[in-house]
C-alpha cells in the first residue's frame, strides 16, 4: 500500500465521517445527554464497526453482501430500532429541580453497542466499503502489515472526527446548568437519537 493510497483513503474516510449522518448524531446525542466519556465509548463502537467492515472487505464483503442482503437489511432495521429506543429513554428521563446531574442511565457497554450498530447498519458505510474501499488497496494480495495500516488510518480518520464531535457536544452541555435547561438539552439529545434511528431506517 503506497503512501498516496493511504492519504487518499484517509481523506475519503474523513469526508465520510464529517458529513452529518447516523454516526455523528449518535455521538452528539450521547455526549450531550451524559458526558464526553460516554460519547468517547460510542466513538470506540463506531470505529470497531469500521474495523469489521475493513476485515470483511478484505475477505469478500461484496460477495457476502450479495448473498446475505436480507441479513444486512435486518441489521439495518435492528440498529435503527435500538437508536430509537435509546432516544425514547432520554425523552422519558426524570429530572430533579434541586440538583442537576448527568443522565447516566446507560453503562459504557450500551454506548459502545450503539456506536457499533450505527456503523454496521449504515448503508453509507456499507456502500463505501463494498464499492470504493477496494480502489485504495489490492484486496487479493494484502499483507498483515497493510491490514494494520488500514486499521490505523481508519482509527485516526474516523475516530478523530467523531472524538471532535463528542468533545464539542460535551462542552455544549456544560452551558446548561438549570433543571429546565437540562430537560431541554436531553429532549434535544433524545430527539436527535430518535431522528438518527429514523434516518438509518429510511436511508437507501
C-alpha positions as CSV (number, residue, x, y, z in Angstrom):
1,X,0.0,0.0,0.0
2,X,1.6,3.3,-1.1
3,X,1.7,6.5,0.9
4,X,-0.5,8.1,-1.8
5,X,-3.1,5.4,-1.4
6,X,-3.1,5.8,2.4
7,X,-3.5,9.5,2.1
8,X,-6.4,9.1,-0.3
9,X,-8.1,6.6,1.9
10,X,-7.6,8.9,4.9
11,X,-9.2,11.9,3.1
12,X,-12.1,9.7,1.9
13,X,-12.7,8.4,5.4
14,X,-12.5,11.9,6.9
15,X,-15.1,13.2,4.4
16,X,-17.3,10.2,5.1
17,X,-17.1,10.8,8.8
18,X,-17.5,14.6,8.8
19,X,-20.8,14.5,6.7
20,X,-23.6,14.5,9.3
21,X,-25.3,11.1,9.5
22,X,-26.4,8.5,12.0
23,X,-22.9,8.1,13.4
24,X,-22.4,11.8,14.1
25,X,-25.9,12.2,15.5
26,X,-25.4,9.2,17.8
27,X,-22.1,10.5,19.2
28,X,-23.5,14.0,19.7
29,X,-26.6,12.7,21.4
30,X,-24.7,10.5,23.9
31,X,-22.2,13.3,24.6
32,X,-24.9,15.8,25.2
33,X,-27.0,13.5,27.3
34,X,-24.3,12.1,29.6
35,X,-20.7,13.2,29.1
36,X,-17.7,13.1,26.9
37,X,-16.6,9.7,28.3
38,X,-19.9,8.2,27.1
39,X,-19.6,9.8,23.7
40,X,-16.0,8.6,23.5
41,X,-17.1,5.0,24.2
42,X,-19.7,5.4,21.4
43,X,-16.9,6.5,19.1
44,X,-15.0,3.3,20.0
45,X,-18.1,1.3,18.9
46,X,-18.2,3.3,15.6
47,X,-14.5,2.7,14.9
48,X,-15.0,-1.0,15.8
49,X,-17.7,-1.2,13.1
50,X,-15.2,0.2,10.6
51,X,-12.7,-2.4,11.6
52,X,-15.2,-5.1,10.9
53,X,-16.0,-3.7,7.5
54,X,-12.4,-3.4,6.6
55,X,-11.7,-7.1,7.5
56,X,-14.9,-8.2,5.7
57,X,-13.9,-6.1,2.6
58,X,-10.5,-7.9,2.5
59,X,-12.3,-11.2,2.7
60,X,-15.2,-10.7,0.3
61,X,-17.7,-8.2,1.7
62,X,-19.1,-7.7,-1.8
63,X,-19.9,-11.4,-2.2
64,X,-21.2,-11.5,1.3
65,X,-23.5,-8.5,0.7
66,X,-24.9,-10.0,-2.5
67,X,-25.7,-13.4,-0.9
68,X,-26.8,-12.1,2.5
69,X,-28.8,-9.0,1.5
70,X,-31.6,-9.9,3.9
71,X,-29.2,-10.2,6.8
72,X,-27.9,-6.7,6.2
73,X,-31.4,-5.4,5.9
74,X,-32.3,-6.9,9.3
75,X,-29.1,-5.4,10.9
76,X,-30.1,-2.0,9.4
77,X,-33.6,-2.0,10.9
78,X,-32.4,-3.6,14.2
79,X,-29.8,-0.9,14.6
80,X,-32.3,1.8,13.8
81,X,-34.8,0.4,16.4
82,X,-32.0,0.4,19.0
83,X,-31.2,4.0,18.4
84,X,-34.8,5.0,18.6
85,X,-35.1,3.0,21.9
86,X,-32.2,4.9,23.4
87,X,-33.6,8.2,22.2
88,X,-37.0,7.4,23.8
89,X,-35.3,6.6,27.1
90,X,-33.7,10.1,27.0
91,X,-37.1,11.7,26.2
92,X,-38.7,9.9,29.2
93,X,-35.9,10.7,31.7
94,X,-36.9,12.1,35.1
95,X,-35.5,15.5,36.1
96,X,-34.6,16.9,39.5
97,X,-35.5,20.6,40.3
98,X,-32.9,20.6,43.2
99,X,-29.7,19.3,41.7
100,X,-28.8,18.8,38.1
101,X,-26.9,15.6,37.4
102,X,-25.8,14.0,34.1
103,X,-28.1,11.4,32.7
104,X,-26.0,8.3,33.2
105,X,-28.7,5.6,32.9
106,X,-26.6,3.8,30.3
107,X,-23.4,2.0,31.2
108,X,-20.4,2.2,28.8
109,X,-21.3,-1.1,27.1
110,X,-24.7,0.0,25.7
111,X,-23.0,3.2,24.4
112,X,-20.3,1.0,22.7
113,X,-23.1,-1.2,21.1
114,X,-24.9,2.0,20.0
115,X,-21.8,3.1,18.1
116,X,-21.2,-0.4,16.7
117,X,-24.7,-1.0,15.3
118,X,-24.8,2.5,13.9
119,X,-21.8,1.7,11.7
120,X,-22.8,-1.8,10.9
121,X,-26.3,-0.8,9.8
122,X,-25.3,2.4,8.0
123,X,-25.9,2.0,4.2
124,X,-23.4,4.8,3.6
125,X,-20.6,2.8,5.3
126,X,-21.7,-0.5,3.6
127,X,-21.6,1.2,0.2
128,X,-18.2,2.7,0.8
129,X,-16.6,-0.5,1.9
130,X,-18.2,-2.6,-0.8
131,X,-17.8,-0.2,-3.8
132,X,-15.0,2.3,-3.1
133,X,-12.7,0.7,-0.5
134,X,-11.1,-1.9,-2.9
135,X,-9.9,1.1,-5.1
136,X,-7.4,2.0,-2.4
137,X,-5.8,-1.4,-2.0
138,X,-5.4,-4.7,-3.8
139,X,-7.5,-6.9,-1.6
140,X,-6.2,-10.0,-3.3
141,X,-2.6,-9.5,-2.1
142,X,-2.9,-7.6,1.2
143,X,-0.3,-8.3,3.9
144,X,-0.7,-8.3,7.7
145,X,1.3,-5.0,7.8
146,X,-1.1,-3.4,5.3
147,X,-4.1,-4.5,7.4
148,X,-2.5,-2.8,10.4
149,X,-2.0,0.3,8.3
150,X,-5.6,0.3,7.2
151,X,-6.9,-0.1,10.7
152,X,-4.6,2.8,11.9
153,X,-5.9,5.1,9.1
154,X,-9.5,4.3,10.0
155,X,-8.8,4.9,13.6
156,X,-7.2,8.3,13.0
157,X,-9.6,9.5,10.4
158,X,-13.0,8.3,11.7
159,X,-12.1,8.3,15.3
160,X,-10.5,11.8,15.1
161,X,-13.6,13.3,13.5
162,X,-16.0,11.6,15.9
163,X,-14.0,12.5,19.0
164,X,-14.1,16.1,17.9
165,X,-17.9,15.9,17.6
166,X,-18.1,14.2,21.0
167,X,-15.9,16.9,22.7
168,X,-17.8,19.8,21.1
169,X,-21.2,18.3,22.2
170,X,-20.0,17.6,25.7
171,X,-18.7,21.2,26.1
172,X,-22.1,22.5,24.9
173,X,-23.9,20.6,27.6
174,X,-22.0,22.3,30.4
175,X,-23.7,25.6,29.4
176,X,-27.0,24.1,30.6
177,X,-27.0,24.4,34.4
178,X,-30.7,24.6,35.5
179,X,-33.0,21.7,35.6
180,X,-35.2,23.3,32.9
181,X,-32.2,23.8,30.6
182,X,-31.1,20.2,31.3
183,X,-34.6,19.0,30.3
184,X,-34.4,20.9,27.1
185,X,-30.9,19.6,26.4
186,X,-31.9,16.0,26.9
187,X,-35.1,16.3,24.9
188,X,-32.9,17.7,22.1
189,X,-30.5,14.8,22.5
190,X,-33.3,12.2,22.6
191,X,-34.8,13.7,19.6
192,X,-31.5,13.6,17.8
193,X,-31.1,9.9,18.7
194,X,-34.7,9.1,17.5
195,X,-34.1,11.1,14.3
196,X,-30.8,9.2,13.8
197,X,-32.7,5.9,14.0
198,X,-35.4,7.0,11.6
199,X,-32.7,8.3,9.2
200,X,-31.0,5.0,9.4
201,X,-34.2,3.1,8.7
202,X,-35.2,5.2,5.7
203,X,-31.9,5.6,4.1
204,X,-31.4,3.5,0.9
